[in-house]
Amino acid sequence: MPSAPSGFRIPSSAWIWIAILISAASNSIVAKLHDLGACHLAPDGKNPISFCNIFFTGSVVAFFTLFLTHPKEVRPTNLRGYSTQEWWLTLISAALAGAIAPIMFFKALAETTVTNVVLIQTIEIPMVLALAWLFRRERSSPTAIAGAMIALTGVALTALIGHEGQIHLMRGDIFTMVGTFSGVLATQLSRGVLQRMSPILYGIIRNSLGSVLFALIVLRVYGPSHFGEVFTPYLWKWTLVYGSIVVVGGQLTWLRGVRDAHASDIALAVAFGPVAGVLFAYLILGEKPTLAQYVGGAVIMCGVALHLISERKSAIPSPESISNSAFRGV
């Protein structure tokens, strides 16, 4: 991260807001790049910027960027400082956050609108509270629980009104839920490890493992031909932009912010994420929310507001519990 001019220091909260805005725009940017690829087909007639290609190449760019800018993080003496259990937790959480969650989100974007994905992702609030209690027996305040339940009700209303009184989950909705759960589970598994491990080292592991695991899954399910356009110059031109700004920029600004920011500042920025996500979907893709999304979104934001009040009143800041929720590096 470039150093600021002498006498000027960017506040930690500003880094958090930058990361949140990048995260909020990421789904819309990916969908826009996919549309651009459809207008510049590869010689074999396929879209070079498929969701599979942009994820794989973006993860590769992110890995090499972090690895080349922080080579000391992977020194053998540094890697030997963790127990076998910590390495297993790191690898499992990195696989969930670096491969499974992004795959689910990309599949969701292929099935439904960005606005729908953004709204359904707010089920992470009750998921975080439930898994924090299950793994660490952390008790949440009544306000936080009420906010989580209201947010969950908003998601249900979106599905209910959108299908004329019948709750009917589409494939995109299910993919979003699975991706959200994978991201939240990864956070809870890695919380203890990240108290000792450098976030940069975790990012290197996450991006490298995510790239390899994703490639193995694609090769197993679809065969080598599915990566036939991965060396297309048009793909790499946009990957360098996407990988450096969205993936690396989002991760580094987030890590820079959570290092010093207060949990209440983090919670406030995260609470704005759904609103920013819907706004970027409109500005970048021209998606106008439906009546169901307006109603469900309003209820969701009421739940997010209660959750925010609980976070800001918390006597013990816990940015680890929401760090992975705010930016998944998709």
N, C-alpha and C positions, 0 to 999 in steps of 0.2 A: 504494500500500500504506500503510495508516495507520501512523503512527509509534507506537512503544511508549512507555509512560510513562517519565519521567526516571528513570535509574538501572537500568532493566530493558531487556535486549536479548535478543531471541529468537535462539538459536544458528542458524547456517546449516543445521546438520544437521536441526534441527526443521522448517525450511521444506521441506527435501528430503522428510522423512517425510510431511508434510502433502500435498505434491504426489503422492507415490507412493500414498497412501491414496485421494486423489481419483481418480487414474488407475485404480487397481484397482477402484474402485466404478463408474467411468463406464459400462462396458459393461452392467452390471446395471441402472443407473439408466435408460439408454436403453431397454432391453428392458421395464422396468417402466412407463415413460412410454408406450411403444407399447401395452402392455396397458390402461393407463388410457384411452387414446384410443379403444380398441375398445369401451369401455363408455359413451363420450360421443360418439357419431357426429355428423358434420356433417349439415346439412339434406339433402345429396345422398346420405346413407347411407354415406359413406366415413369411414375413420379419420382424424381431423384430425392426429393425432400419428403420421404415417407416418415411416419412417426418412428418407425424402427431405426431408420438411418440417422435422423436428427438426434435421437437419444444416444445411440451408440457413439457417433462421432463427437457429440457434445461432451459426453463423459470422458472420452479419450483426450480431448483438448483440456478439460478441467484437470484431469490427472497430471498431464505433463506440465501444465501451468503451475500447479501447487508443488509438484516434485522439483521442478527446475528452480523455483523461487525459494524453496525451503529444503535444500538437500540435507541439511544437518538433522532433520526430523527422522530420517530413515537410517541413521547410523546404527550399527549392530549393538553398540553399548546402550543406546537409547531403547532399542527394541527388546533387549533382554530384561528390562526393568519391570515387566508385567508378568503376572502369574498365568498359569494355563487356563484357569477359569476366566480371567479377564480377557484373554485372547479369544476364547470361545464366544463370550458375550459380545466382544467387539466385532468378530466376524459375522455372527448371526444378525446383529443389529445393522451392520454395514450392508449385508445382503438384502435385508428388508427395506432399508432406506435408499440404498443405491441401485437396486434392481427391481424388486417386487413392486414397491410403491410406484415408481415412475412408469413401469410397464402398465400397471392398472390405470393410471391417470391418462396415459396415451391412448389406451384402448377406450377409455371413457370419452375422450375428446373425439374419437372417431365415430362414436355412437350418439352423442348428445351435444347440446350447446355448452359453450364455456360458462354462461350464466348459471346453468343448472349445476355444473360441476362445482362452481364457486359456492353456491348455496348449500349443496349437500355436504361439502367439506366441513361445514360448521358442526357436524356431528362429532368432530374431534373433541369438543368441549366435554360432553359426558364420557367419551372414551378415555380422556386423560384422567378424569376424576376416578373412574371405575378401575383402571389399571394401576393408578397410583395407590389406591386402597388395597387392591389384590396383591401387588408385589411388595409394597412397603408399609401397608397398614396406615397410610396417611389419611387422616380424617379431614373432610372438607366442611366448610362452613355451610349453614343452611342457605345463605344467599347464593353461594356458588352452586349448590345442588339445584336450587330453584332456577337459576339461570341456565343450567345445563338442560333441565327438563323443558323449559320454555323453548330453547333453541331446537331441541329434538322435536317438539310439537310443531315448530315452524317448518322443519323439513317434511314432516308428515303432511302438513297442510298443503305444501307445494305439490306433493304427489296426489293428494286427495282432490284438490280443486282442479288440477291439471287433467284429471281423468274422470271428470263429471261424477264425483262422489264415491269413486272406488279407488282405494289405494292400490296402485299398480306400478311396481318397480320395473323400469326398463333396464336393458342391459347396461347402458351407460351409468345409471344410478347405482347399480350393483358394483360395477367396476370402481366407481368413485368411493363407495363405502369400504371396499376391500383395500384400496390404495390408502385411504385415510387411516384405517386400522393398522396397516403395516407400518406407516410412518410413526404413529403414536406408540405402537409396540416397540419399535426400534428405539425411540426416545427413552422409554422406561427401562429397557434392557441396558442402555448405555449410560444412564445417569451416574451410576457409581463409578464406572470406568473413566468417564470424562472429568471426574474430580481430580484424576491423576494424569490422564493422557492429554496431550496437546490437541486442541480442536483441529489444528492443521494436519497433524498425523492422522487423526480420525478421518479427515476429509480425503487425504491421499488414499487411505485404505478403502474408504467408501466408494470413491470414483473408480479405482482400479478393480476392485472386486465386482462392482456393479457392471462395468464394461465386460469383464470376462464371463460372469454369470449370465448376463443378458445374451451375449453372443452364443454361448452354449445352448441356451434355451431356444433361440431362434433357429440355430443350425439343426437342433434335434427335431423341432416341430415342423419347420418349413423347408429345411434343406439349404445348401449353400447358395442357391439361385436367389434367395430372398435378399442377399446382400449384393446383388449384381450391380447396383448403381452407387455403391458406397464410395467409389473413387471418382465420381463425377465432379468436375471442377465447380459447377454451379452449386452443388451441395456443400462443398468445403468453403466456398466463398461466404455463404451464409452461416455455416457452422462456426467459423472463426469469430463472427460477430456474436452469434448466440452463445457459444461456449465461453467466450471471454467476458461478455457483459452480463448475460443472464445467469449462467451457472457459476462461474468464478467470481464475478462481481457481486452477485447476490450472497454467495457463501462468505466471502471475505468481509464485506460490509457488515453482515450479520455477526460474524465472529468478533469483528472489531468493536461492535456496539455492545454485545452482551458481556464483554470483558469488564466494563465499568458501569454500565447502565443499571438503574434501579429496576426491580421487578415491576413496579407500577408504571414506569415509562414503557417497558416492553409490552405490558398488558394493554396499554392504551393504543400503541401502534398496531398490535396484533388484532385488536378489536376493530380497527378501521379496515383490515384486510378484505373482508367480504364486500364492503362498499366500494373499495378501490377496484376489486376484481370485476364487479359488475360494470363499473364506470369504464374500465379499459376495454371490456368486451364490446361496449357500445362505441367507444371512440375508435378502436382498431378494426373491429369486425362489423360494426353497424348492427349489433344484436340489441333489439329492444325487448326488455323484460315483458313477459306475459302477465295476465292478471294473477294467475296462480303464483308466479314468482314475486310479484309485488306484495301480495298478501303474506305469503310464506316468508319472504325476505324481511318484512316489517316485524313479524313475530320473532324471527331469528335474531334480529338486531336488538329486540327487547331482552332476549336471553343473553346475548353477548354483553349488553350494557350491565346486567346484573352480575355477570361473571367478572366484568371489569371492575365493578364496585368492590367485589370480594377480593380481587387481586390487589387493588390499591389500598385496601384496609389491612391486608395481611401483614402480620408482624414479622414473618420470616420470608424474605424474598426467595423465590424458587424459579429463576429463569430457565433452569434445565428442563422443567416440566412442559414448557411450551416452545423451546428453541427449535425442535425439529418440526413442530407444527407450523411455525411461521415461514420457514423456507426449506423446501424439500430438495432443492437443486434439480428440479425437473428440467 
